[in-house]
Amino acid sequence: MLMVNGQVQEAGMVLKMRVERERRGWSLTDLTVKTGIDSSSLSMCERGLLPIYPGWRRRLVEVFGMPEAELFTEVQDGNGK
């Protein structure tokens, strides 16, 4: 089980942000360059292991050009991880 925003989630769930990042062909390093958020923190956020702070949320929404409610939705990890 993982924690997302203080709530337990099922294993195999990730934030849509990760799915969208991979769909666009962006590595964590690419997203780090675009947002100024270190790749380790981004990875932990995608997996629900670290909260996404308000300032980070704003930067991520701007870079992805997606609504916050959609970008930070939990989805099943299609990679089986």
N, CA, C and O atoms as CSV, one atom per row, in Angstrom:
chain,resi,resn,atom,element,x,y,z
A,1,MET,N,N,0.838,-1.190,0.000
A,1,MET,CA,C,0.000,0.000,0.000
A,1,MET,C,C,0.874,1.241,0.000
A,1,MET,O,O,1.974,1.236,0.552
A,2,LEU,N,N,0.383,2.300,-0.620
A,2,LEU,CA,C,1.084,3.572,-0.687
A,2,LEU,C,C,0.246,4.658,-0.037
A,2,LEU,O,O,-0.962,4.504,0.139
A,3,MET,N,N,0.901,5.763,0.320
A,3,MET,CA,C,0.194,6.912,0.891
A,3,MET,C,C,0.153,8.023,-0.153
A,3,MET,O,O,1.178,8.365,-0.742
A,4,VAL,N,N,-1.028,8.583,-0.380
A,4,VAL,CA,C,-1.183,9.742,-1.250
A,4,VAL,C,C,-1.975,10.774,-0.483
A,4,VAL,O,O,-3.118,10.538,-0.093
A,5,ASN,N,N,-1.356,11.920,-0.271
A,5,ASN,CA,C,-2.001,13.000,0.472
A,5,ASN,C,C,-2.573,12.495,1.797
A,5,ASN,O,O,-3.688,12.846,2.184
A,6,GLY,N,N,-1.782,11.659,2.484
A,6,GLY,CA,C,-2.191,11.163,3.783
A,6,GLY,C,C,-3.190,10.025,3.750
A,6,GLY,O,O,-3.663,9.597,4.803
A,7,GLN,N,N,-3.527,9.518,2.561
A,7,GLN,CA,C,-4.491,8.430,2.447
A,7,GLN,C,C,-3.832,7.207,1.831
A,7,GLN,O,O,-2.991,7.321,0.939
A,8,VAL,N,N,-4.223,6.041,2.317
A,8,VAL,CA,C,-3.680,4.792,1.796
A,8,VAL,C,C,-4.271,4.524,0.418
A,8,VAL,O,O,-5.473,4.691,0.209
A,9,GLN,N,N,-3.431,4.110,-0.514
A,9,GLN,CA,C,-3.902,3.713,-1.849
A,9,GLN,C,C,-3.370,2.327,-2.146
A,9,GLN,O,O,-2.407,1.875,-1.526
A,10,GLU,N,N,-3.992,1.662,-3.086
A,10,GLU,CA,C,-3.586,0.307,-3.451
A,10,GLU,C,C,-2.263,0.327,-4.203
A,10,GLU,O,O,-1.950,1.276,-4.922
A,11,ALA,N,N,-1.488,-0.749,-4.020
A,11,ALA,CA,C,-0.256,-0.901,-4.786
A,11,ALA,C,C,-0.607,-0.947,-6.264
A,11,ALA,O,O,-1.675,-1.429,-6.643
A,12,GLY,N,N,0.287,-0.447,-7.091
A,12,GLY,CA,C,0.034,-0.430,-8.524
A,12,GLY,C,C,-0.658,0.838,-8.993
A,12,GLY,O,O,-0.912,1.003,-10.186
A,13,MET,N,N,-0.965,1.735,-8.063
A,13,MET,CA,C,-1.594,2.995,-8.427
A,13,MET,C,C,-0.516,4.082,-8.483
A,13,MET,O,O,0.385,4.126,-7.645
A,14,VAL,N,N,-0.625,4.939,-9.468
A,14,VAL,CA,C,0.290,6.073,-9.623
A,14,VAL,C,C,-0.552,7.292,-9.983
A,14,VAL,O,O,-1.738,7.172,-10.290
A,15,LEU,N,N,0.068,8.455,-9.941
A,15,LEU,CA,C,-0.645,9.646,-10.384
A,15,LEU,C,C,-0.627,9.718,-11.905
A,15,LEU,O,O,0.323,9.271,-12.548
A,16,LYS,N,N,-1.682,10.284,-12.469
A,16,LYS,CA,C,-1.764,10.416,-13.928
A,16,LYS,C,C,-0.577,11.199,-14.467
A,16,LYS,O,O,-0.188,11.036,-15.623
A,17,MET,N,N,-0.009,12.045,-13.627
A,17,MET,CA,C,1.172,12.810,-14.017
A,17,MET,C,C,2.246,11.885,-14.600
A,17,MET,O,O,2.863,12.221,-15.611
A,18,ARG,N,N,2.472,10.728,-13.977
A,18,ARG,CA,C,3.483,9.787,-14.474
A,18,ARG,C,C,3.090,9.219,-15.833
A,18,ARG,O,O,3.913,9.157,-16.747
A,19,VAL,N,N,1.848,8.810,-15.963
A,19,VAL,CA,C,1.362,8.260,-17.230
A,19,VAL,C,C,1.488,9.308,-18.334
A,19,VAL,O,O,1.916,8.999,-19.446
A,20,GLU,N,N,1.118,10.530,-18.026
A,20,GLU,CA,C,1.184,11.619,-19.008
A,20,GLU,C,C,2.632,11.945,-19.359
A,20,GLU,O,O,2.948,12.194,-20.522
A,21,ARG,N,N,3.507,11.944,-18.367
A,21,ARG,CA,C,4.931,12.205,-18.625
A,21,ARG,C,C,5.480,11.150,-19.585
A,21,ARG,O,O,6.157,11.482,-20.558
A,22,GLU,N,N,5.188,9.888,-19.309
A,22,GLU,CA,C,5.670,8.810,-20.170
A,22,GLU,C,C,5.045,8.868,-21.556
A,22,GLU,O,O,5.718,8.580,-22.546
A,23,ARG,N,N,3.768,9.237,-21.644
A,23,ARG,CA,C,3.093,9.355,-22.941
A,23,ARG,C,C,3.781,10.401,-23.812
A,23,ARG,O,O,3.875,10.249,-25.030
A,24,ARG,N,N,4.256,11.457,-23.175
A,24,ARG,CA,C,4.928,12.538,-23.910
A,24,ARG,C,C,6.392,12.222,-24.214
A,24,ARG,O,O,7.069,12.987,-24.902
A,25,GLY,N,N,6.874,11.095,-23.699
A,25,GLY,CA,C,8.261,10.712,-23.941
A,25,GLY,C,C,9.254,11.470,-23.082
A,25,GLY,O,O,10.434,11.543,-23.423
A,26,TRP,N,N,8.800,12.036,-21.975
A,26,TRP,CA,C,9.670,12.794,-21.084
A,26,TRP,C,C,10.247,11.878,-20.018
A,26,TRP,O,O,9.524,11.076,-19.428
A,27,SER,N,N,11.536,11.994,-19.772
A,27,SER,CA,C,12.159,11.304,-18.650
A,27,SER,C,C,11.962,12.152,-17.391
A,27,SER,O,O,11.525,13.300,-17.474
A,28,LEU,N,N,12.282,11.590,-16.245
A,28,LEU,CA,C,12.238,12.392,-15.018
A,28,LEU,C,C,13.216,13.558,-15.117
A,28,LEU,O,O,12.947,14.644,-14.603
A,29,THR,N,N,14.348,13.332,-15.776
A,29,THR,CA,C,15.325,14.419,-15.965
A,29,THR,C,C,14.733,15.533,-16.810
A,29,THR,O,O,14.926,16.710,-16.508
A,30,ASP,N,N,14.009,15.173,-17.870
A,30,ASP,CA,C,13.348,16.182,-18.704
A,30,ASP,C,C,12.393,17.022,-17.862
A,30,ASP,O,O,12.376,18.248,-17.967
A,31,LEU,N,N,11.596,16.350,-17.024
A,31,LEU,CA,C,10.626,17.068,-16.201
A,31,LEU,C,C,11.320,17.921,-15.150
A,31,LEU,O,O,10.828,18.993,-14.797
A,32,THR,N,N,12.456,17.458,-14.650
A,32,THR,CA,C,13.242,18.256,-13.710
A,32,THR,C,C,13.687,19.560,-14.357
A,32,THR,O,O,13.586,20.625,-13.747
A,33,VAL,N,N,14.174,19.480,-15.580
A,33,VAL,CA,C,14.620,20.677,-16.305
A,33,VAL,C,C,13.454,21.638,-16.513
A,33,VAL,O,O,13.614,22.850,-16.372
A,34,LYS,N,N,12.289,21.105,-16.844
A,34,LYS,CA,C,11.113,21.938,-17.129
A,34,LYS,C,C,10.522,22.588,-15.870
A,34,LYS,O,O,9.965,23.683,-15.939
A,35,THR,N,N,10.647,21.905,-14.711
A,35,THR,CA,C,9.971,22.384,-13.492
A,35,THR,C,C,10.903,22.908,-12.407
A,35,THR,O,O,10.482,23.686,-11.550
A,36,GLY,N,N,12.162,22.487,-12.437
A,36,GLY,CA,C,13.076,22.853,-11.365
A,36,GLY,C,C,12.898,21.999,-10.116
A,36,GLY,O,O,13.464,22.316,-9.070
A,37,ILE,N,N,12.117,20.915,-10.208
A,37,ILE,CA,C,11.906,19.983,-9.094
A,37,ILE,C,C,12.823,18.792,-9.331
A,37,ILE,O,O,12.842,18.238,-10.431
A,38,ASP,N,N,13.594,18.385,-8.301
A,38,ASP,CA,C,14.556,17.306,-8.521
A,38,ASP,C,C,13.859,15.995,-8.876
A,38,ASP,O,O,12.731,15.739,-8.454
A,39,SER,N,N,14.553,15.172,-9.660
A,39,SER,CA,C,13.957,13.949,-10.201
A,39,SER,C,C,13.585,12.952,-9.118
A,39,SER,O,O,12.592,12.237,-9.259
A,40,SER,N,N,14.348,12.887,-8.054
A,40,SER,CA,C,14.035,11.972,-6.955
A,40,SER,C,C,12.689,12.333,-6.325
A,40,SER,O,O,11.868,11.458,-6.051
A,41,SER,N,N,12.474,13.623,-6.099
A,41,SER,CA,C,11.200,14.079,-5.519
A,41,SER,C,C,10.050,13.835,-6.480
A,41,SER,O,O,8.970,13.421,-6.059
A,42,LEU,N,N,10.266,14.087,-7.771
A,42,LEU,CA,C,9.215,13.846,-8.761
A,42,LEU,C,C,8.815,12.380,-8.776
A,42,LEU,O,O,7.626,12.060,-8.810
A,43,SER,N,N,9.798,11.488,-8.751
A,43,SER,CA,C,9.515,10.056,-8.754
A,43,SER,C,C,8.702,9.665,-7.520
A,43,SER,O,O,7.737,8.908,-7.622
A,44,MET,N,N,9.090,10.178,-6.369
A,44,MET,CA,C,8.366,9.861,-5.139
A,44,MET,C,C,6.938,10.408,-5.176
A,44,MET,O,O,6.013,9.759,-4.688
A,45,CYS,N,N,6.759,11.587,-5.748
A,45,CYS,CA,C,5.411,12.167,-5.884
A,45,CYS,C,C,4.552,11.306,-6.800
A,45,CYS,O,O,3.393,11.029,-6.489
A,46,GLU,N,N,5.112,10.883,-7.926
A,46,GLU,CA,C,4.364,10.055,-8.871
A,46,GLU,C,C,3.875,8.766,-8.223
A,46,GLU,O,O,2.797,8.271,-8.554
A,47,ARG,N,N,4.663,8.223,-7.302
A,47,ARG,CA,C,4.327,6.950,-6.653
A,47,ARG,C,C,3.558,7.136,-5.347
A,47,ARG,O,O,3.242,6.161,-4.666
A,48,GLY,N,N,3.254,8.396,-4.996
A,48,GLY,CA,C,2.474,8.654,-3.794
A,48,GLY,C,C,3.266,8.570,-2.509
A,48,GLY,O,O,2.685,8.413,-1.435
A,49,LEU,N,N,4.578,8.671,-2.596
A,49,LEU,CA,C,5.421,8.559,-1.416
A,49,LEU,C,C,5.804,9.913,-0.827
A,49,LEU,O,O,6.375,9.976,0.262
A,50,LEU,N,N,5.496,10.994,-1.536
A,50,LEU,CA,C,5.819,12.347,-1.103
A,50,LEU,C,C,4.682,13.254,-1.540
A,50,LEU,O,O,4.214,13.145,-2.674
A,51,PRO,N,N,4.225,14.145,-0.671
A,51,PRO,CA,C,3.151,15.053,-1.087
A,51,PRO,C,C,3.644,16.031,-2.160
A,51,PRO,O,O,4.825,16.374,-2.213
A,52,ILE,N,N,2.730,16.462,-2.992
A,52,ILE,CA,C,3.061,17.455,-4.016
A,52,ILE,C,C,2.704,18.814,-3.441
A,52,ILE,O,O,1.529,19.165,-3.327
A,53,TYR,N,N,3.717,19.566,-3.085
A,53,TYR,CA,C,3.527,20.847,-2.429
A,53,TYR,C,C,2.867,21.853,-3.378
A,53,TYR,O,O,3.014,21.736,-4.595
A,54,PRO,N,N,2.141,22.842,-2.835
A,54,PRO,CA,C,1.393,23.789,-3.681
A,54,PRO,C,C,2.230,24.441,-4.779
A,54,PRO,O,O,1.767,24.560,-5.913
A,55,GLY,N,N,3.440,24.860,-4.465
A,55,GLY,CA,C,4.287,25.487,-5.486
A,55,GLY,C,C,4.648,24.521,-6.596
A,55,GLY,O,O,4.692,24.896,-7.767
A,56,TRP,N,N,4.906,23.272,-6.226
A,56,TRP,CA,C,5.209,22.243,-7.224
A,56,TRP,C,C,3.990,21.968,-8.082
A,56,TRP,O,O,4.103,21.804,-9.297
A,57,ARG,N,N,2.810,21.915,-7.448
A,57,ARG,CA,C,1.562,21.660,-8.195
A,57,ARG,C,C,1.386,22.709,-9.291
A,57,ARG,O,O,1.054,22.382,-10.431
A,58,ARG,N,N,1.612,23.968,-8.931
A,58,ARG,CA,C,1.461,25.054,-9.920
A,58,ARG,C,C,2.426,24.872,-11.083
A,58,ARG,O,O,2.041,25.022,-12.243
A,59,ARG,N,N,3.683,24.548,-10.774
A,59,ARG,CA,C,4.681,24.365,-11.840
A,59,ARG,C,C,4.324,23.186,-12.741
A,59,ARG,O,O,4.440,23.277,-13.963
A,60,LEU,N,N,3.895,22.089,-12.143
A,60,LEU,CA,C,3.545,20.901,-12.923
A,60,LEU,C,C,2.327,21.145,-13.810
A,60,LEU,O,O,2.311,20.735,-14.970
A,61,VAL,N,N,1.317,21.804,-13.271
A,61,VAL,CA,C,0.116,22.130,-14.062
A,61,VAL,C,C,0.503,22.995,-15.259
A,61,VAL,O,O,0.006,22.789,-16.366
A,62,GLU,N,N,1.387,23.961,-15.034
A,62,GLU,CA,C,1.811,24.855,-16.116
A,62,GLU,C,C,2.583,24.083,-17.196
A,62,GLU,O,O,2.340,24.271,-18.388
A,63,VAL,N,N,3.505,23.221,-16.778
A,63,VAL,CA,C,4.326,22.472,-17.736
A,63,VAL,C,C,3.479,21.488,-18.545
A,63,VAL,O,O,3.645,21.373,-19.760
A,64,PHE,N,N,2.572,20.781,-17.868
A,64,PHE,CA,C,1.741,19.793,-18.569
A,64,PHE,C,C,0.577,20.444,-19.319
A,64,PHE,O,O,0.058,19.866,-20.274
A,65,GLY,N,N,0.165,21.638,-18.897
A,65,GLY,CA,C,-0.966,22.292,-19.548
A,65,GLY,C,C,-2.267,21.538,-19.340
A,65,GLY,O,O,-3.127,21.501,-20.220
A,66,MET,N,N,-2.401,20.936,-18.164
A,66,MET,CA,C,-3.597,20.145,-17.841
A,66,MET,C,C,-4.208,20.660,-16.543
A,66,MET,O,O,-3.505,21.241,-15.716
A,67,PRO,N,N,-5.510,20.454,-16.357
A,67,PRO,CA,C,-6.139,20.840,-15.094
A,67,PRO,C,C,-5.559,20.037,-13.923
A,67,PRO,O,O,-5.256,18.851,-14.058
A,68,GLU,N,N,-5.412,20.693,-12.792
A,68,GLU,CA,C,-4.862,20.048,-11.604
A,68,GLU,C,C,-5.629,18.789,-11.223
A,68,GLU,O,O,-5.026,17.766,-10.900
A,69,ALA,N,N,-6.944,18.859,-11.258
A,69,ALA,CA,C,-7.771,17.704,-10.867
A,69,ALA,C,C,-7.493,16.490,-11.747
A,69,ALA,O,O,-7.567,15.356,-11.273
A,70,GLU,N,N,-7.180,16.708,-13.003
A,70,GLU,CA,C,-6.893,15.598,-13.911
A,70,GLU,C,C,-5.467,15.083,-13.739
A,70,GLU,O,O,-5.242,13.873,-13.699
A,71,LEU,N,N,-4.513,15.989,-13.637
A,71,LEU,CA,C,-3.100,15.625,-13.571
A,71,LEU,C,C,-2.766,14.820,-12.321
A,71,LEU,O,O,-1.905,13.941,-12.359
A,72,PHE,N,N,-3.442,15.116,-11.217
A,72,PHE,CA,C,-3.120,14.467,-9.950
A,72,PHE,C,C,-4.139,13.402,-9.549
A,72,PHE,O,O,-4.285,13.095,-8.366
A,73,THR,N,N,-4.832,12.847,-10.520
A,73,THR,CA,C,-5.755,11.738,-10.304
A,73,THR,C,C,-4.955,10.442,-10.209
A,73,THR,O,O,-3.956,10.273,-10.908
A,74,GLU,N,N,-5.395,9.524,-9.342
A,74,GLU,CA,C,-4.752,8.220,-9.236
A,74,GLU,C,C,-5.247,7.320,-10.367
A,74,GLU,O,O,-6.446,7.260,-10.641
A,75,VAL,N,N,-4.334,6.634,-11.010
A,75,VAL,CA,C,-4.670,5.691,-12.083
A,75,VAL,C,C,-3.859,4.415,-11.878
A,75,VAL,O,O,-2.859,4.408,-11.160
A,76,GLN,N,N,-4.302,3.347,-12.515
A,76,GLN,CA,C,-3.573,2.070,-12.438
A,76,GLN,C,C,-2.300,2.202,-13.235
A,76,GLN,O,O,-2.318,2.722,-14.350
A,77,ASP,N,N,-1.199,1.742,-12.685
A,77,ASP,CA,C,0.076,1.749,-13.378
A,77,ASP,C,C,0.064,0.676,-14.450
A,77,ASP,O,O,0.044,-0.514,-14.136
A,78,GLY,N,N,0.074,1.072,-15.681
A,78,GLY,CA,C,0.015,0.143,-16.800
A,78,GLY,C,C,1.298,-0.631,-17.032
A,78,GLY,O,O,1.327,-1.545,-17.857
A,79,ASN,N,N,2.369,-0.280,-16.313
A,79,ASN,CA,C,3.649,-0.965,-16.493
A,79,ASN,C,C,3.823,-2.149,-15.573
A,79,ASN,O,O,4.849,-2.828,-15.617
A,80,GLY,N,N,2.823,-2.408,-14.731
A,80,GLY,CA,C,2.918,-3.528,-13.820
A,80,GLY,C,C,3.903,-3.328,-12.697
A,80,GLY,O,O,4.327,-4.293,-12.061
A,81,LYS,N,N,4.275,-2.079,-12.442
A,81,LYS,CA,C,5.230,-1.766,-11.378
A,81,LYS,C,C,4.514,-1.544,-10.069
A,81,LYS,O,O,5.154,-1.268,-9.054
